[in-house]
Amino acid sequence: MAHRKVADLIIETLQQAGVKRCYGIVGDTLNHVTDAIRRSEIEWVHVRHEEAAAFAAGAESYLSGELSACAGSCGPGGLHFINGIYEANRNRAPVVLIASQVVTSELGMDFPQEVDFKSIYAGCSVFCAQVYSADQAQRVTALAAQAALSRGGVAVVILPSDIAQAEVKEEGQPFAVHRAAPVVRPNDAELAQLAALLAKGRRIAIYAGHGCEGAHEMLLALGQCLKAPIAHTSRAKDFVEYDNPLNMGMTGIFGVESGYHALQACDTLLLLGADFAWSQFYPSKATILQIDTDGSHLGRRHPIALGLVGDVAHTIEALIPLLEERSDRAFLDECLQHRKEALETLRRDERPGKEGLIHPQHLTQVIDELAADDAIFTADGGSPMVWSLRHLNMNGRRRTVVSLLHGTMANAMPQALGAQKAYPGRQVISLSGDGGLAMLLGDLMTAVQEKLPIKVVVYNNASLNFVELEQKVEGLLDNYTDLLNPDFARLAEVIGFYGQKVERAEQLPDAVRAFLAHPGPALLDVKVNRTELVMPPKVEFSQVAGTMLYSAKAVLSGRSSDVVELLKDNFTQ
């Protein structure tokens, strides 16, 4: 019987499970794994920091729905993945992490670089197991891949280096990965109960979440039947916003007034695949009904009257025949008027500033107008995330990747790397904060080395802007948020990018056109208004009071010019 090296069997199993790329940095305990990858059909993507590897692998899987992989050496190499792994797992992106480990004979002996990966990664994965013998390596790998795909998330395989290079007898029928696609919906009695509760409602609204992916046609059919406005979560933007005459936009701190009004003014709210976390944005007196594929999500954000388990599309398909189509559209028309006004507000926010000032909303609108119809956008946590969610328009072909569940900095550029690898023929645009880009700046070199034509826009306000805003709203003076930035455009050119700097609004259209047209990696360094306010859909008194308190403290501290700039840039330009 033939003998095979364990590393070869592991890589072969991952390849058969659909892995096309593995992101990481080579290292001692990983050498036999990378050698096996070299002889496989899996592409090794050499990044400069393992955190970027996890971000890139997670973005590829999030967008494609296919399994991706990342791998690192023992100790520090394996630890560097942690933030990107949290991001991928919270996004339910199917990723396998191979965390190579010191030899088994030294485990538990406080050997240099030994780390207890199981205790570290157990909390941010759907599967985490160590390979204890060569004979179980392929089985553990198959279980990891299946868990990542079926449960949606990260699976961690901890692989000691001596086991990776060991040889085992090749079995006649190897362990393999099976991909099931069951149809899940509530039973008939539950559907009848849901239909009866909907029939009692007079002002019905739908709140659509990420679980509405693939259900666009059925969602609109339900909205038309109920004459219900449809608001959506931030993560559902790609799947709900486009070709949707019932769309109200988002609610929450990043949302707009029309989305907020639809939820607050309804008497019956139907949650579809939505697990929105901020309970203060749910209606206080409405009857709330919820459908989700995960039963543990039912009623965990706000008390509900009825919770059912089911896929959104299949559940709606079974529900609609039980409903009587409504003719009264008074509530819908009321909400549509709010939507019209909200869109007018967004358009005003997108105006070019006076005296050349660049509002970040205007920058985002120009990018939106000139980007490809099938562009993929990534956006850093913080203000670029807000502007992308409010001012990028989806059309059913475009996609966005934003760190909404983990809320991390520095995600956009490395996620763009993974998106570009997965979709080499599409335009990939990273909307990066200056602080976020600086955090993983070295992986701009990955784009050059891997010949990835990503487009990086730097929202350069010389500050940790979102943190600065949070401090002001809390009535605090902004502290420790200043950033002494380099000329990012010149820095990009040194690395091998096309680089251009923009400091005035009238320069933007031509600069963005040239930037997007460049055939290779490109960076646009844009000086945007530092004092731009992120206005929520409903301004609370505490926020006004906090900002007033900040203004008073700033004046008393000799920083009255800061207050003048805040007022001028937001209310006179």
C-alpha angles and dihedrals in degrees: 000000000000121000123220133191112251092233090057092051092049093051092044090052092050091047091052089049089060105266110152100169138030118198123204152086122281120241145160103279091040098052098102091048094052089046089055090049089052089060095043135074091253114107118229111220110202110211129179098232128029092225087062089050092057092045091050095046091047093051092050092052095041092055099038102033087224129121118266132177143214129189138191144176126261124288115355094017092056093043094055091069095064102098094044090046091054089051094050094045094050088050089053089236112162106239132154116210117199104204105189116210141199117273116292094243090065099044112122092015096101088249116181111279094007110145130178095238093174094063091044100048100034091086096053103041141067091222131022122171139152121226105236099179139019092243094061098044098095092043093052091048093051091048090049094051092046092049092050092051100039099040098032113237146068124324118196123207113192107205123186111217096236090056091048091059097040121106127231136182111271110241121227093231109032126201110267140183120257122201114206125188107192124183110236125188139144118274121260095262091052092049091051089051090050092049091050093052091048090050089060093055121097100180105036122179130183122218109198123199139184088287087075091075107130092013101089097119094046092045092055091046090054092046092051091047093051095034084231127157113234120222119180142204120248092255091053094056094104094051104038110030103066125086089356118136089183095055116130098174126228134329125203128068091312094044137095133246096258093056091046093049094049091058099039096047099046126099094204124036123192113200112203116190089329124138098171107174105207106089094189090072094058118094112264099214106026126108105251121206121185137197120185138153089230113066091199089067094061110113095346095122100038135356112274135195096220133011124190134180118229149108109275098232096045092043093052091046090056094041102052096069087058093055131082112225111245127230098190108093100165094117092045092051090048090053092046089057089053088049091053091053092046091053090050088054091051091050090052090051089054093061121123111256125248119263091016097302111158114220110202089229089059092049090052092048092052091050090048092051095048101036122102121271090245097039121146115220127198121187134195121241109264129040097344087060091054095047092047093051093047103037108030114089121217123213105179093270103060121082135201129205114195131161098243103142098039097029097207132163123235096033102117105070097044090044087054088056091057093044091051092049091051094045108028094170097054132084111252118194124188115204098203132185115224090241094046095049093048091055094065098017093139093070091069080082089060089063090054095044094046093040093237113164096212118160115223120196113192115209092208111193095143091240148077083258103183091048089049090053091048090053092051094048088053089055094252130131110251108256134184094358099112116114122200096208130192122230094279092195094057091042090053091051091054090053093050103267129124103252132195133169124212123191104162131057095231089060094057106086096051092041093051092047092052092044094051093044094055108111096219137042112315138183128202114197107202124186104220131184109283096200096053112139122222100219116203119220090256120029112218122214090240090059093050091046091048093051091047090051090050090051091051093048091047092053092047090048092055095257099114090132089066090058091047091052092048092053095041096047095047105035108026102036 
